[in-house]
Amino acid sequence: MAVADIEELFEQLDLRVDRRFVIGAARLVVYLEGLNVTDRANGEEYVYSVDYARRSTITGLPAIAVVGARVDL
């Protein structure tokens, strides 16, 4: 693939905020993550027809929010 074949740049912004707590001998980490917060449909792979006459693009994930917790003993 030549550089001229690249149609768009890949742009994605991921954010993470976490908070740590100490409870006795354990550590608790609570976090909120935002993946692809700009919600840009980035092309990640080209898919060609059998005869290579048509090309389409597979895009990545949409914006996703993740909330979670982790306990370290």
N, C-alpha and C positions, 0 to 999 in steps of 0.2 A: 504494500500500500504506500503510495506516495503522499507527501505532505499535502499536496493539492486535493487529495481525496477527503481530507478531514473537513467536515461541514460545520461542526459546532464544537466549541470547547466544552469540556466536562467541568461543571461547577456544582459544588455541593457544600453545604455548611452544616456541620454537626455540632451540637452543644450538649454539655453535661454539667449538672450541678449536683454536688453531693454534700451530705452532712454526716459527720462521725460522732457517735456517742459512746462513752465508756460506761458499761453497766456491770459492776463487779469485775470479774476476770474476763468478761466478754467485751468485744467491740462490735457495735452495730453501725452499719453504713447504709443510709437511705439515699437513693438517688433518683433524679429525673433526667432523662436523656431525650433530646430531640434529634432525630436523624433526617437529613435532607430538609431542614426547616424552610428552605427557599422553595420547596416543592417543585423543583425543576425536573422535567422529564429528560434526563440525560441518556443519549444513545450509548449503549454499552457494547453492542455487537451487531454486525450486519448479517442478514440471512438472505440467501439468494434462491431464486427459483431453480428448478432442475436444469434449465437451459441457460442460466445466468442472464436472462433477459430482464428480470426485475430484481430489485434489491429493496428490502425493508429493514427496519431497525428495531432491535429489541431494546426497550428502555429499562432503566433501573427502578428501584422502589419509590413509591410516593413518600410524602412526609409521614413519619411515624413517631409517636410519643411512647416512651418506655418509662415505667415507674417500677422501682425494685428496691430490694433490701438484701443485705448480706450480713451474716453474723460470723465473726471469727472468735473461736474459743481458745 
